Amino acid sequence: MRILVVEDDSTLADGIARALRAENFAVDVAGNGEDGGHLGATELYDAAVLDLGLPLRDGISVLRDWRAQGRTLPVLILTARDGWSEKVAGFKAGADDYLTKPFRVEEVVMRLRALVRRAAGHAGSRIVCGPVAFDAQLGLFELDGLPLKLTAFEWRVLSALMLRKEVVIERAQLIERVYEGDADVDSNSIEVIIGRLRRKIGAGMIETVRGRGYRLTAGS
């Protein structure tokens, strides 16, 4: 999963990014509305954290533009503005959730997990595909009822496949969901990660759909 954080307070942005990376998320950070708006409009993210009081462009106008452009990524607004009118403006612009400062970064992580899960069409937090189970609210995987240990990259790929199980995900989309914007990506990196996952959960669970991408399947 890949998250965009648009926040001009560098200390706060770094703290959110560290907390998300500790939970295996890929994170891109923008410090103003112009950069954040451009990233959200041109890159693939599973969700965005968006401050309202941004330099160059305010968060409401950024969010309105994303929605006008058809960008459907879930957006969690973070702001020091706690008035009801500001919340109404945020939701009218297309926000999915709203959190006022000060807050605990752990709550940001939990709210983002819930937003990503619901955006993928899952009402409940537990997602099962064959012997693999994913607690999307806690970010934990199990294989045959036992904890499954994964690297950060493996977690990102498997969570993307799990949230869209039985659906083909294009290789390019997997790359975008696994790597941060400034990463130097090897041409066969996804194939290497897929190979490691197959050894951990079973080769038949991840299908290669030639010319398209990959699909997680429980099989027949």
C-alpha positions as CSV (number, residue, x, y, z in Angstrom):
1,M,0.0,0.0,0.0
2,R,1.2,3.5,-0.8
3,I,0.1,6.6,1.0
4,L,0.5,10.3,0.1
5,V,1.0,12.7,3.0
6,V,0.5,16.4,2.2
7,E,1.5,18.4,5.3
8,D,3.6,21.6,5.6
9,D,4.7,20.9,9.2
10,S,7.8,18.8,8.5
11,T,8.1,17.4,12.0
12,L,4.5,16.2,11.9
13,A,4.8,14.9,8.3
14,D,8.0,13.0,9.2
15,G,6.3,11.5,12.2
16,I,3.3,10.3,10.2
17,A,5.6,8.9,7.5
18,R,7.8,7.0,10.0
19,A,4.7,5.5,11.7
20,L,3.3,4.4,8.3
21,R,6.6,3.0,7.1
22,A,6.9,1.0,10.4
23,E,3.6,-0.6,9.4
24,N,5.0,-1.5,6.0
25,F,3.3,1.3,4.0
26,A,5.2,3.1,1.2
27,V,4.9,6.8,1.8
28,D,5.5,10.0,-0.3
29,V,5.5,13.4,1.4
30,A,4.6,16.8,0.0
31,G,5.1,20.0,1.9
32,N,2.7,22.3,0.0
33,G,-0.5,22.2,-1.9
34,E,1.0,22.6,-5.3
35,D,3.3,19.5,-5.0
36,G,0.7,17.5,-3.1
37,G,-2.0,18.3,-5.7
38,H,0.3,17.2,-8.6
39,L,1.3,14.0,-6.9
40,G,-2.3,13.0,-6.1
41,A,-3.4,13.8,-9.6
42,T,-0.6,11.9,-11.4
43,E,0.5,9.0,-9.1
44,L,-1.3,5.9,-7.8
45,Y,-2.0,6.0,-4.1
46,D,-4.2,3.8,-1.9
47,A,-5.1,6.8,0.3
48,A,-4.0,10.4,1.1
49,V,-3.5,12.4,4.3
50,L,-4.3,16.0,3.5
51,D,-3.8,19.1,5.7
52,L,-6.1,22.0,5.0
53,G,-3.8,25.0,5.9
54,L,-1.1,24.4,3.2
55,P,1.2,27.0,1.5
56,L,0.7,27.8,-2.2
57,R,-2.7,26.0,-2.4
58,D,-5.1,25.1,0.4
59,G,-6.2,21.6,1.0
60,I,-9.8,22.1,0.1
61,S,-8.9,23.3,-3.4
62,V,-6.5,20.4,-3.9
63,L,-9.2,17.9,-2.9
64,R,-11.8,19.6,-5.1
65,D,-9.4,19.3,-8.1
66,W,-8.7,15.6,-7.4
67,R,-12.4,14.8,-7.3
68,A,-13.1,16.9,-10.5
69,Q,-10.3,14.9,-12.2
70,G,-12.0,11.7,-11.2
71,R,-9.4,10.7,-8.6
72,T,-11.2,8.4,-6.2
73,L,-8.4,7.7,-3.6
74,P,-9.7,7.9,0.0
75,V,-8.7,11.1,1.7
76,L,-8.2,11.7,5.4
77,I,-8.1,15.4,6.3
78,L,-5.8,16.4,9.1
79,T,-6.2,20.0,10.4
80,A,-6.1,22.3,13.4
81,R,-9.5,23.7,12.3
82,D,-12.1,22.0,14.4
83,G,-15.1,24.1,13.6
84,W,-18.2,22.4,12.1
85,S,-18.2,24.6,9.0
86,E,-14.6,23.5,8.2
87,K,-15.6,19.9,8.5
88,V,-18.7,20.4,6.3
89,A,-16.5,22.1,3.7
90,G,-14.0,19.2,3.8
91,F,-16.7,16.6,3.3
92,K,-18.4,18.6,0.6
93,A,-15.1,18.7,-1.2
94,G,-14.9,14.9,-1.1
95,A,-13.1,14.0,2.1
96,D,-13.7,10.5,3.5
97,D,-12.6,11.1,7.0
98,Y,-11.5,14.0,9.2
99,L,-9.1,14.2,12.2
100,T,-8.3,17.4,14.1
101,K,-4.9,18.2,15.6
102,P,-3.5,17.2,18.0
103,F,-3.9,13.5,17.5
104,R,-1.9,10.3,17.9
105,V,-0.2,8.9,14.8
106,E,-1.5,5.5,15.7
107,E,-5.0,6.7,15.0
108,V,-3.9,8.0,11.6
109,V,-2.6,4.5,10.8
110,M,-5.8,2.8,11.9
111,R,-8.1,5.2,10.1
112,L,-6.1,4.9,6.9
113,R,-6.3,1.1,7.1
114,A,-10.1,1.3,7.4
115,L,-10.4,3.7,4.5
116,V,-8.2,1.5,2.2
117,R,-10.2,-1.6,3.2
118,R,-13.5,0.0,2.5
119,A,-12.4,1.5,-0.7
120,A,-11.5,-2.0,-1.9
121,G,-15.0,-3.1,-1.1
122,H,-14.5,-5.0,2.1
123,A,-17.0,-4.3,4.9
124,G,-15.2,-6.5,7.4
125,S,-11.6,-6.4,8.5
126,R,-10.8,-10.1,8.0
127,I,-10.2,-11.1,4.4
128,V,-9.6,-14.8,3.5
129,C,-8.3,-16.4,0.3
130,G,-7.7,-20.1,0.6
131,P,-5.2,-20.7,3.5
132,V,-4.2,-17.0,3.7
133,A,-6.0,-14.6,6.0
134,F,-5.4,-10.9,6.3
135,D,-6.6,-8.7,9.1
136,A,-6.8,-5.5,7.2
137,Q,-7.4,-3.4,10.3
138,L,-4.3,-4.7,12.1
139,G,-2.2,-5.4,9.0
140,L,-1.5,-9.0,10.0
141,F,-1.3,-12.0,7.8
142,E,-1.9,-15.7,8.7
143,L,-1.2,-18.9,6.8
144,D,-3.2,-21.9,7.9
145,G,-3.9,-20.1,11.1
146,L,-0.3,-19.2,12.0
147,P,1.4,-15.8,11.7
148,L,3.0,-15.2,8.3
149,K,6.3,-13.3,8.4
150,L,6.8,-11.0,5.5
151,T,9.2,-8.3,4.5
152,A,7.8,-4.8,3.9
153,F,7.9,-5.3,0.1
154,E,6.2,-8.7,0.4
155,W,3.6,-7.2,2.7
156,R,2.8,-4.4,0.2
157,V,2.4,-6.8,-2.7
158,L,0.4,-9.4,-0.8
159,S,-1.9,-6.8,0.7
160,A,-2.6,-5.3,-2.7
161,L,-3.4,-8.7,-4.1
162,M,-5.4,-9.7,-1.0
163,L,-7.6,-6.6,-1.1
164,R,-8.4,-7.4,-4.7
165,K,-8.4,-11.2,-4.6
166,E,-9.5,-13.1,-7.7
167,V,-8.9,-9.8,-9.7
168,V,-6.0,-9.3,-12.1
169,I,-3.7,-6.4,-11.0
170,E,-1.5,-5.0,-13.7
171,R,2.2,-5.2,-13.1
172,A,2.6,-1.4,-13.4
173,Q,0.0,-0.9,-10.7
174,L,1.7,-3.3,-8.3
175,I,5.0,-1.4,-8.9
176,E,3.2,1.9,-8.0
177,R,1.7,0.5,-4.9
178,V,5.0,-1.0,-3.7
179,Y,7.6,1.6,-4.2
180,E,7.9,5.2,-3.1
181,G,8.2,7.9,-5.7
182,D,12.0,8.4,-5.4
183,A,12.8,4.7,-5.4
184,D,15.2,3.2,-7.9
185,V,13.2,0.2,-9.2
186,D,14.9,-2.8,-10.9
187,S,13.0,-4.1,-14.0
188,N,12.4,-7.5,-12.4
189,S,11.8,-6.4,-8.8
190,I,8.1,-7.4,-8.8
191,E,8.9,-10.8,-10.2
192,V,11.4,-11.4,-7.4
193,I,8.9,-10.4,-4.8
194,I,6.2,-12.6,-6.3
195,G,8.6,-15.5,-6.4
196,R,9.3,-15.1,-2.7
197,L,5.6,-14.9,-1.9
198,R,4.9,-18.1,-3.9
199,R,7.5,-20.0,-1.8
200,K,5.8,-18.7,1.4
201,I,2.1,-19.2,0.6
202,G,2.1,-21.7,-2.2
203,A,3.0,-21.4,-5.9
204,G,-0.5,-21.9,-7.1
205,M,-2.0,-19.0,-5.2
206,I,-0.5,-16.2,-7.3
207,E,-1.3,-16.6,-11.0
208,T,0.7,-14.8,-13.7
209,V,-1.7,-13.5,-16.4
210,R,0.5,-13.0,-19.3
211,G,0.6,-9.5,-20.8
212,R,-1.5,-8.1,-17.8
213,G,-0.3,-8.9,-14.3
214,Y,-1.0,-11.1,-11.3
215,R,-4.0,-12.5,-9.6
216,L,-4.4,-14.0,-6.1
217,T,-6.7,-17.0,-6.2
218,A,-7.8,-19.7,-3.8
219,G,-8.0,-22.1,-6.7
220,S,-10.7,-24.6,-7.5
